[in-house]
Amino acid sequence: MNRTNHYDFLGYVAFAIIILLGVPFLLGFDGFELNTFARYLALAMVAMALALSWGTAGLLNLGQAATFGIGSYVMAMHLKLAASTGNPGGMPDFMGWTNVEALPWFWQPFQSLSVTLLAGLLLPAAVAGLMAIFMFRGRITGVFVAIITLAFMVALQLVFIEEQRFTGGQNGLTGLAPLELPGWTVDTYSLPFYYLVAGCLIVALLVGMLVVRSKVGLVLRAIREDAARLRYLGYDVAAYETFVFCLSAAIAGWAGMLYTLVLEFASPTYMSVSFSLAIVIWCAVGGRESLVWASVGAILVNLAEGRLSDMFVEGWLLILGLLFIFFVIFLPRGLYGLAVAAMDRLRRSPRTEPPVPVKEG
Amino acid sequence: MTVLDIQNLTVQFGGLKAVNGLNLQVQQGELRCLLGPNGAGKSTTLDLICGKTRATSGRILFDGADITNLAEYRRARHGIGRKFQVPSVFKELTVIENIEIARSRRPGLLAALTTFRTPLRGRVKEVLDRVALTDHIDSKAGNLSHGQTQWLEIAMLLAQDSKLILMDEPTAGMTIQETLKTAEIFNSLRGEHTIIVVEHDMQFVRQVAQRVTVMNQGSVLAEGTIAEIEADARVKAVYLGH
């Protein structure tokens, strides 16, 4: 395990260097290209959040996009309000069209930047936490977790589409103002913005890795294997599961906030089934056991999509599906598994000893 | 001092009373063997003590506290450890990680968040030395031999350091030498720990047991030293039929 940890850390450092130095250089510091890549990094963050709960504890949250969507709407609400200061009552334009009388109470707190940033992390965590308490106190595991989270997301997306007066409905929230940070009006086609997103991803990865490498990570891996046994060792399994679910949701919400910044709008499609399943595919391609590799998976698949969907407008989803099937069948541990196998071979080749020494006791 | 006091304990599965009005007292530091024919309720009794099964009626007092309705992880925190019939180590974790998991003095989330690798020294090293697994700490538990897996599980019990240890057929599938070594470890544990063992291997029982409780149809049939039990007519009747 210590050895694996060592590689994980090296992988993390290499990833950070590539993201911070390699990518901007390769893209020629071009604003448009950097913005596109920043989008991939935001998606890498939500993939990493999924890997945190799915890869370590085996809790597949098929509704990961719900918490991502909440984060993105939180940010969009703040920016929409900033863009609406000239309107009567400071109300967003779509509320005027649908005869809303005054700014609803649940929109008002988002006028404040700090409330917005906190809410983008805490609101998704609270929503996931509530779900987690009901599920995990009831000892629900495996495929049922996937079904419940998926159903919740579908319901949440419906609410956002149906409540057009308050959420902009199918159109989402568009016409947003640029983000005003203290002393910096964020230009999303600039190098500093790229570094903001990249920095967030690197910090989120670090937080995730610290958790995975602490005893919590060990307990979570043990939960994946035998939750009942852990209870007889004195661990409150539901508390650990709820914690990782909340942390994963908070990071997904964080990613959602960044995603709104990159694309300059929020849409109910961010909470769609297809988007949520895409996150699962990225994780599977990269390798759900490693946070860094899950991020890499998200970046690679989205890069491929960026290049290939121009050529195969209709066929891209088919290609994505085939890719997923290929990985599930031939590389169930994803690119991470491939990397581990390669490292093992490299390490073993100089000596010719049997793979695992097993001595009879 | 009575450390475990089971009073009139009953559990009903449908129409079957697996444990029926059981009364059992175990003293601090004692090593108690539970014997009985198949279906006598021995394993169910262990399940009731560790919380795997909830009692229909009756009370379980442990260390003066009523634990009858506590969740299993809370009982574990009170100091009750359980070894199951099927070796249950975490196969995907390495040997040392299994020990780390078992060393659960502080099983809370906050403590775990601030704990990183446990070094191989102190209690961890002592326990691993004792079961001769020190050379295998980085092996996955799934790659150990059957005997080693048994030892790992016993090492986990030692690392957990429970006041009361419940064991279900600890020597099942062991060779004669392994059984002897297990008996040796058990004998060194008594006094400090209280142990309840369900076991069929009479050879082993003779080596370790001070007092033996024989169960039949969910209640206590006889209790006493091994010699008394072997001379008991009712016990013979249950085992031999008629």
Interface residues (C-beta under 8 A of the other chain):
Chain A: M1 N2 R3 V211 R213 S214 K215 V216 L218 V219 R221 A222 R224 E225 D226 A228 R229 L230 R231 Y232 L233 G234 Y235 D236 V237 A239 Y240 F243 V356 P357 V358 K359 E360 G361
Chain B: C50 G51 K52 A71 E72 Y73 A76 R77 G81 R82 F84 S88 F90 K91 E92 L93 T94 I96 E97 E100 I101 A102 S104 P107 G108 L109 A111 A112 L113 T114 T115 F116 R117 A132 D135 H136 D138 S139 K140 N143 L144 S145 G147 Q148 W151 M156 Q160 E178
